[in-house]
Amino acid sequence: MFLSLASSVPLVTVSLLSSPTPPPTSNGHFLPPRPAKCPSSPPLRRRFVPLPSHHPRTLHTRPLISSSSSAMSLEESTSSTPKLRDSLLYSRAYWVSKSTIAWNVDVGDGSCYLFASKTAALSFTDGAVQGEDVKIKLEEDSGGIPANVIKKFPHIRDYRAFKVPPALDAKPLLKCQLAVATLNSDGKCTNATGLQLPGVLDELFSYNGPLGAVYSEESVSLYLWAPTAQAVHACIYRDPSGGDPLEIIQLEEVNGAWSTKGPKRWEGYYYVYEVSVYHPSTLRIEKCYANDPYARGLSSDGRRTFLVNLDSDTVKPEGWDNLANEKSDILSFSDISIYELHIRDFSANDHTVHPELRGGYLAFTLQDSSGVLHLKKLSNSGITHIHLLPTFQFAGVDDERENWKSVDTKMLEKLPPDSIEQQALITAIQDDDGYNWGYNPVLWGVPKGSYASNPNGPGRIIEFRKMIQALNRIGLRVVLDVVYSHLHGNGPFDENSVLDKIVPGYYLRRNTDGFIENSTCVNNTASEHVMVERLILDDLLHWAIDHKVDGFRFDLMGHIMKSTMVKAKDALHSLTKERNGVDGSSIYIYGEGWDFGEVAKNGRGVNASQFNLCGTGIGSFNDRIRDAMLGGSPFGHPLQQGFVTGLLLQPNGHDHGTEAVAERMLAVAKDHIEVGMAANLRDFVLTNCDGKEVKGSEVLTYDGASVAFALSPTETVNYVSAHDNETLFDIVNLKTPIEISVDERCRINHLATSVMALSQGIPFFHSGDEMLRSKSLDRDSYNSGDWFNRLDFTYNSNNWGVGLPPKGKNEKNWPLIKPRLADPSFNPQRSHILAAVDNFSNLLCIRYSSPLFRLTTANAIQERVRFHNTGPSWVPGVIVMSIEDGHEGVPGLSQLDPTYSYIVVVINTCPTEVLFASPTLRARTLKLHPVQVMSTDELVKSSTYEPSSGCFTVPPRTTAVFVEPREV
């Protein structure tokens, strides 16, 4: 080992703790001004759909210089000095384990060294390394990178491995500025870079002890994992803002975990951590002020962590501890149906709610508001779960309502339906109003303060729990939308940065140059790192146990590792009423299994993509059925039609190719939809449009990928619309011919929801689909204010024609949008909305009238579900599905349904009545479903079945359900 100390005092004996800086001042400002080289926080963006690999994406990075994916020799530049100076801005080497550093560099006849500086004084000038406290020679390992390291970091599998001397105590070095460099035979530096540390941190400092605030009868203890920190202090405050700290406590470190024990009176106080740590984005030892990553409460300005004991009776609504026994029963995950809702959307426009409660948690606790009455109707019809868009602490909305700006809605209502003025007024204040979807995480474990009456103190916690309790008591379980794939802030100065201040460079995934990956649109997190995964798992258990939520929807789930998702499922399902106060076996998890960015094709390990998750029981959104139904994709031409929007059968003028091409597209779309209706099962066998028997996995998308990805029905979440992109009603208005009537468009809306409601797997509905909801054709309303996102539970308006949608995401489509908004014939009347609500309720009632619509295994679906209008001689635009049951005491299929022995669903997307006859469906005692017989929809009532010929007659744009009652 070659060890050279640049100072007479060995590094390992030098205390790295320093005196605390002055604490936050009475005006609440404790962050230094942002340096000019650090850009402002990235735009608050949201998206739902997967990106094709060729799709351009705006990246919001904070590189200090332009990055390159490969290590660059300093000698490649005509001027070596700038390269030497800039080399530490990159972190192209990886300290992957205690014994190995990986670097994509050829040392040649030179040598490789590790340098460390406890004061961040490293510099490279004229080929010389200066400022180091430690210089350690590294020998290349001819055996290469170990297999366990490649498994964790597959993207560096081809890097060279350098051996760290076994006698070296690496732990104190990890608190320093670090670099590796190659020196030629003359001792001149030829290449240098900083280091990425997650691998060695995981090996040396993984920690299973307590984190966050821990309460006992006598004390409050604080625990923080910060292995690279040189010092940690806690500034304790009495109040949520203003004033000087009551105490500044120095925490003690044991193997990377810092802690202190304080008096019981701290409970109800606030605190901020001051962390002295080397930050690679500034190349300095910074004093970072941050909230606790395990915070459970916050001040209203989000700057201080609130010390709250969630087990205290003072933060529990009456009856809270018994809530697990009041929840509606879920016998199988196949019984789930999901309704997606934004908290503010639910009541911001509801005038039956007191103004002070609109847009917040407590609006859900009212019994007779228009919104709650609507939710009760949905619950009675069959909806089991309310999926709430992000409810954690996110950026983009001030928690203090008095700081919000607003636009006079009375003025907006006077403007023309196709005016440019509404969007101009809304976007002028969009970053200062009370609206954002919330996919901008700051702290995962705290309820968002802007939805609370009082964001300070325990108010947000109590009101959040009251919301959960109220929804459970009307028969609705609650799913939280969790966003563990990314964080809004990074760096030592961003007010929304937390984790990157505590352990810089660890929580956020970085590319091979050392800059933060942001394929999610903002700072990607790295669940492949042990303590990132632990934080995710701890947070899920916190929400499940402390707030008694019933499910989790994972945003951009494909950016999380599969192993993390499986551990999450196992941890949640291990919870019991007796031990934890909740039944974890009833908690359902699902998410966006899109496979793109740096994680695509297992680029950072086996990720939680649609195909990788099969067999886990974790649900993935089925974008295949959405695209086949509507046409194209959210990135395609907005006029491209699909199975229900008029492809071939009612062209809209868009060039879909020849008639033969359009007919082929329609037939292929039918195959995709049928696979989806069979729960998108990989092994489900059906007859495709060419007349061949194929498995779902053998039906291919336009780019050659399998349509089917699931091995069990609950791994598929079927949807035709969600919060992202246009609403169902809006996309129907875009894609259908401009000359058809509003009555026809409304029937298409009904038709699309019927396919979701009657498919195997788990149906998912965007709030308002059942009310013809419009966002005035806004394709991305994440920050479009209350105006474009309004819901009207009095059914008087669907929000169509409230102005051209915001320019940023919609301007290129304004020429298509404007004439539609201007035409009054597009605007549905109250009668249309009421009919849509009735239709939706009826579909749910039909789904829950028979377990045959909710089969629990892949085998049951294969045995019982058949599609009949198949092969090349099919009737275009028609899907015919049958579901068969057995008979008690008769060999063969077991009996599941005591009421019906056979069901046939006929979906007619044609603009005309159709007749479909099948020999296999002759001589049955099929009748129109009693729910449809009693329906207010006169068209569906005219659907008929003729037993002798097996012929079904179904009106235009109608889904008819026929059932065979058992003999009494």
FENNORMO-V552582 format. One record per residue. N is the residue number from 1. BURIAL is b if it has 24 or more other C-alpha atoms within 12 Angstrom, else e. Layout:
N;BURIAL + N;BURIAL
//
This chain:
1;e + 2;e + 3;e + 4;e + 5;e + 6;e + 7;e + 8;e + 9;e + 10;e + 11;b + 12;b + 13;e + 14;e + 15;e + 16;b + 17;b + 18;e + 19;e + 20;b + 21;b + 22;e + 23;b + 24;b + 25;e + 26;e + 27;e + 28;b + 29;e + 30;b + 31;b + 32;e + 33;e + 34;e + 35;e + 36;e + 37;e + 38;e + 39;e + 40;e + 41;b + 42;b + 43;b + 44;b + 45;b + 46;b + 47;b + 48;b + 49;b + 50;b + 51;b + 52;e + 53;e + 54;e + 55;e + 56;e + 57;e + 58;e + 59;e + 60;b + 61;b + 62;b + 63;b + 64;b + 65;e + 66;e + 67;b + 68;e + 69;e + 70;e + 71;b + 72;b + 73;b + 74;b + 75;b + 76;e + 77;e + 78;e + 79;e + 80;b + 81;e + 82;e + 83;b + 84;b + 85;b + 86;b + 87;b + 88;b + 89;b + 90;b + 91;b + 92;b + 93;b + 94;b + 95;b + 96;b + 97;b + 98;b + 99;b + 100;b + 101;b + 102;b + 103;b + 104;b + 105;b + 106;b + 107;b + 108;e + 109;e + 110;e + 111;b + 112;b + 113;b + 114;b + 115;b + 116;b + 117;b + 118;b + 119;b + 120;b + 121;b + 122;b + 123;b + 124;b + 125;e + 126;e + 127;b + 128;b + 129;b + 130;b + 131;b + 132;b + 133;b + 134;b + 135;b + 136;b + 137;b + 138;b + 139;b + 140;b + 141;e + 142;e + 143;e + 144;b + 145;b + 146;b + 147;e + 148;e + 149;b + 150;b + 151;e + 152;b + 153;b + 154;b + 155;b + 156;b + 157;b + 158;e + 159;b + 160;b + 161;b + 162;b + 163;b + 164;b + 165;b + 166;e + 167;e + 168;b + 169;e + 170;b + 171;b + 172;b + 173;b + 174;b + 175;b + 176;b + 177;b + 178;b + 179;b + 180;b + 181;b + 182;b + 183;b + 184;e + 185;e + 186;e + 187;e + 188;b + 189;b + 190;b + 191;b + 192;b + 193;b + 194;b + 195;b + 196;b + 197;b + 198;b + 199;b + 200;b + 201;b + 202;b + 203;b + 204;b + 205;b + 206;b + 207;b + 208;e + 209;e + 210;e + 211;b + 212;b + 213;b + 214;b + 215;b + 216;e + 217;e + 218;e + 219;e + 220;b + 221;b + 222;b + 223;b + 224;b + 225;b + 226;b + 227;b + 228;b + 229;b + 230;b + 231;b + 232;b + 233;b + 234;b + 235;b + 236;b + 237;b + 238;b + 239;b + 240;b + 241;b + 242;e + 243;e + 244;b + 245;b + 246;e + 247;b + 248;b + 249;b + 250;b + 251;b + 252;b + 253;b + 254;e + 255;b + 256;b + 257;b + 258;b + 259;b + 260;b + 261;b + 262;b + 263;e + 264;e + 265;e + 266;b + 267;b + 268;b + 269;b + 270;b + 271;b + 272;b + 273;b + 274;b + 275;b + 276;b + 277;b + 278;b + 279;b + 280;b + 281;b + 282;b + 283;b + 284;b + 285;b + 286;b + 287;b + 288;b + 289;b + 290;b + 291;b + 292;b + 293;b + 294;b + 295;b + 296;b + 297;b + 298;b + 299;b + 300;b + 301;b + 302;b + 303;b + 304;b + 305;b + 306;b + 307;b + 308;b + 309;b + 310;b + 311;b + 312;e + 313;e + 314;e + 315;b + 316;b + 317;b + 318;e + 319;e + 320;b + 321;b + 322;e + 323;b + 324;b + 325;e + 326;b + 327;b + 328;b + 329;e + 330;b + 331;e + 332;e + 333;b + 334;b + 335;b + 336;b + 337;b + 338;b + 339;b + 340;b + 341;b + 342;b + 343;b + 344;b + 345;b + 346;b + 347;b + 348;b + 349;b + 350;b + 351;e + 352;b + 353;b + 354;e + 355;e + 356;e + 357;b + 358;b + 359;b + 360;b + 361;b + 362;b + 363;b + 364;b + 365;b + 366;b + 367;e + 368;e + 369;b + 370;b + 371;b + 372;b + 373;b + 374;b + 375;b + 376;b + 377;b + 378;b + 379;b + 380;e + 381;b + 382;b + 383;b + 384;b + 385;b + 386;b + 387;b + 388;b + 389;b + 390;b + 391;b + 392;b + 393;b + 394;b + 395;b + 396;b + 397;b + 398;b + 399;b + 400;b + 401;b + 402;e + 403;e + 404;e + 405;e + 406;b + 407;b + 408;e + 409;e + 410;e + 411;e + 412;b + 413;e + 414;e + 415;e + 416;e + 417;b + 418;b + 419;b + 420;b + 421;b + 422;b + 423;b + 424;e + 425;b + 426;b + 427;b + 428;e + 429;b + 430;b + 431;b + 432;b + 433;b + 434;b + 435;b + 436;b + 437;b + 438;b + 439;b + 440;b + 441;b + 442;b + 443;b + 444;b + 445;b + 446;b + 447;b + 448;b + 449;b + 450;b + 451;b + 452;b + 453;b + 454;b + 455;b + 456;b + 457;b + 458;b + 459;b + 460;b + 461;b + 462;b + 463;b + 464;b + 465;b + 466;b + 467;b + 468;b + 469;b + 470;b + 471;b + 472;b + 473;b + 474;b + 475;b + 476;b + 477;b + 478;b + 479;b + 480;b + 481;b + 482;b + 483;b + 484;b + 485;b + 486;b + 487;b + 488;b + 489;b + 490;b + 491;b + 492;b + 493;b + 494;b + 495;b + 496;b + 497;b + 498;b + 499;b + 500;b + 501;b + 502;b + 503;b + 504;b + 505;b + 506;b + 507;b + 508;b + 509;b + 510;b + 511;b + 512;b + 513;b + 514;b + 515;b + 516;b + 517;b + 518;b + 519;b + 520;b + 521;b + 522;b + 523;b + 524;b + 525;b + 526;b + 527;b + 528;b + 529;b + 530;b + 531;b + 532;b + 533;b + 534;b + 535;b + 536;b + 537;b + 538;b + 539;b + 540;b + 541;b + 542;b + 543;b + 544;b + 545;b + 546;b + 547;b + 548;b + 549;b + 550;b + 551;b + 552;b + 553;b + 554;b + 555;b + 556;b + 557;b + 558;b + 559;b + 560;b + 561;b + 562;b + 563;b + 564;b + 565;b + 566;b + 567;b + 568;b + 569;b + 570;b + 571;b + 572;b + 573;b + 574;e + 575;b + 576;e + 577;e + 578;e + 579;e + 580;b + 581;b + 582;b + 583;b + 584;b + 585;b + 586;b + 587;b + 588;b + 589;b + 590;b + 591;b + 592;b + 593;b + 594;b + 595;b + 596;b + 597;b + 598;b + 599;b + 600;b + 601;b + 602;b + 603;b + 604;b + 605;b + 606;b + 607;b + 608;b + 609;b + 610;b + 611;b + 612;b + 613;b + 614;b + 615;b + 616;b + 617;b + 618;b + 619;b + 620;b + 621;b + 622;b + 623;b + 624;b + 625;b + 626;b + 627;b + 628;b + 629;b + 630;b + 631;b + 632;b + 633;b + 634;b + 635;e + 636;e + 637;e + 638;b + 639;b + 640;b + 641;b + 642;b + 643;b + 644;b + 645;b + 646;b + 647;b + 648;b + 649;b + 650;b + 651;b + 652;b + 653;e + 654;b + 655;e + 656;b + 657;e + 658;e + 659;e + 660;e + 661;e + 662;b + 663;b + 664;b + 665;b + 666;b + 667;b + 668;b + 669;b + 670;b + 671;b + 672;b + 673;b + 674;b + 675;b + 676;b + 677;b + 678;b + 679;b + 680;b + 681;b + 682;b + 683;b + 684;b + 685;b + 686;b + 687;b + 688;b + 689;b + 690;e + 691;e + 692;e + 693;e + 694;b + 695;b + 696;b + 697;b + 698;b + 699;b + 700;b + 701;b + 702;e + 703;e + 704;e + 705;e + 706;b + 707;b + 708;b + 709;b + 710;b + 711;b + 712;b + 713;b + 714;b + 715;b + 716;b + 717;b + 718;b + 719;b + 720;b + 721;b + 722;b + 723;b + 724;b + 725;b + 726;b + 727;b + 728;b + 729;b + 730;b + 731;b + 732;b + 733;b + 734;b + 735;b + 736;b + 737;b + 738;b + 739;e + 740;b + 741;e + 742;b + 743;b + 744;b + 745;b + 746;b + 747;b + 748;b + 749;b + 750;b + 751;b + 752;b + 753;b + 754;b + 755;b + 756;b + 757;b + 758;b + 759;b + 760;b + 761;b + 762;b + 763;b + 764;b + 765;b + 766;b + 767;b + 768;b + 769;b + 770;b + 771;b + 772;b + 773;b + 774;b + 775;b + 776;b + 777;b + 778;b + 779;b + 780;b + 781;b + 782;b + 783;b + 784;b + 785;b + 786;b + 787;b + 788;b + 789;b + 790;b + 791;b + 792;b + 793;b + 794;b + 795;b + 796;e + 797;b + 798;b + 799;b + 800;b + 801;b + 802;b + 803;b + 804;b + 805;b + 806;b + 807;b + 808;b + 809;b + 810;b + 811;e + 812;e + 813;e + 814;b + 815;e + 816;b + 817;b + 818;b + 819;b + 820;b + 821;b + 822;b + 823;e + 824;e + 825;e + 826;b + 827;b + 828;b + 829;e + 830;e + 831;e + 832;b + 833;b + 834;b + 835;b + 836;b + 837;b + 838;b + 839;b + 840;b + 841;b + 842;b + 843;b + 844;b + 845;b + 846;b + 847;b + 848;b + 849;b + 850;b + 851;b + 852;b + 853;b + 854;b + 855;b + 856;b + 857;b + 858;b + 859;e + 860;b + 861;b + 862;b + 863;b + 864;b + 865;b + 866;b + 867;b + 868;b + 869;b + 870;b + 871;b + 872;e + 873;e + 874;b + 875;b + 876;b + 877;b + 878;b + 879;b + 880;b + 881;b + 882;b + 883;b + 884;b + 885;b + 886;b + 887;e + 888;e + 889;e + 890;e + 891;e + 892;e + 893;e + 894;e + 895;b + 896;b + 897;b + 898;e + 899;b + 900;b + 901;b + 902;b + 903;b + 904;b + 905;b + 906;b + 907;b + 908;b + 909;b + 910;b + 911;b + 912;e + 913;b + 914;b + 915;b + 916;b + 917;b + 918;b + 919;e + 920;e + 921;b + 922;e + 923;e + 924;b + 925;b + 926;b + 927;b + 928;b + 929;b + 930;b + 931;b + 932;b + 933;e + 934;e + 935;b + 936;e + 937;b + 938;e + 939;b + 940;b + 941;b + 942;b + 943;b + 944;b + 945;b + 946;b + 947;e + 948;e + 949;e + 950;e + 951;b + 952;b + 953;b + 954;b + 955;b + 956;b + 957;b + 958;b + 959;b + 960;b + 961;b + 962;b + 963;b + 964;b + 965;b + 966;e + 967;e + 968;e
//
